Amino acid sequence: MLGPIGVSELIIILVIVVILFGVNKLPKLGKGLGEGIRNFKDSMRAGQDDASSGKRPGNDDPTEPK
């Protein structure tokens, strides 16, 4: 079975990533990944806030009768 990932496996993964993307593109890749994770967390937090306040998604029209 597969065990926990060790240091040697992480080094191999890092070498493969550097070969595939190149050293120049790694900062852009990391920035894009960080922004994606941040947006995902913000969306999850907004969904939890809506759920706790009783709002339903797509029902933002205040003129519509309830």
C-alpha positions as CSV (number, residue, x, y, z in Angstrom):
1,M,0.0,0.0,0.0
2,L,1.0,3.6,-0.3
3,G,2.5,5.2,2.8
4,P,3.1,8.8,3.7
5,I,5.1,10.9,1.3
6,G,8.7,11.2,2.4
7,V,11.5,13.7,1.6
8,S,12.9,11.8,-1.3
9,E,9.4,11.7,-3.0
10,L,9.0,15.4,-2.5
11,I,12.3,16.1,-4.1
12,I,11.4,13.9,-7.1
13,I,8.1,15.7,-7.5
14,L,9.9,19.1,-7.3
15,V,12.4,18.1,-9.9
16,I,9.6,16.9,-12.3
17,V,7.7,20.2,-11.8
18,V,10.9,22.3,-12.5
19,I,11.5,20.2,-15.7
20,L,7.9,20.6,-16.9
21,F,7.3,24.3,-16.1
22,G,10.8,25.7,-16.0
23,V,12.3,27.9,-13.3
24,N,10.9,31.2,-14.8
25,K,7.3,30.1,-14.7
26,L,7.3,28.7,-11.1
27,P,6.5,32.1,-9.4
28,K,3.6,32.7,-11.8
29,L,2.3,29.2,-11.2
30,G,2.5,29.6,-7.4
31,K,0.8,33.0,-7.5
32,G,-2.0,31.6,-9.7
33,L,-2.4,28.6,-7.4
34,G,-2.5,30.9,-4.3
35,E,-5.1,33.2,-5.8
36,G,-7.2,30.2,-6.8
37,I,-7.1,28.8,-3.3
38,R,-8.0,32.2,-1.8
39,N,-10.9,32.6,-4.2
40,F,-12.2,29.2,-3.3
41,K,-12.0,29.9,0.4
42,D,-13.8,33.2,0.0
43,S,-16.5,31.5,-2.0
44,M,-16.9,28.8,0.7
45,R,-17.1,31.5,3.4
46,A,-19.7,33.5,1.5
47,G,-21.7,30.3,1.0
48,Q,-21.6,29.6,4.7
49,D,-22.6,33.1,5.5
50,D,-25.6,33.0,3.1
51,A,-26.6,29.6,4.6
52,S,-26.5,30.9,8.1
53,S,-28.4,34.1,7.3
54,G,-31.2,32.1,5.5
55,K,-30.4,33.6,2.0
56,R,-30.9,31.5,-1.0
57,P,-28.5,31.9,-4.0
58,G,-30.0,33.8,-6.9
59,N,-32.7,35.5,-4.8
60,D,-31.2,39.0,-4.6
61,D,-34.1,40.9,-6.0
62,P,-35.6,43.0,-3.2
63,T,-38.7,43.9,-5.3
64,E,-39.7,40.3,-5.6
65,P,-42.4,39.3,-3.0
66,K,-41.5,36.5,-0.6
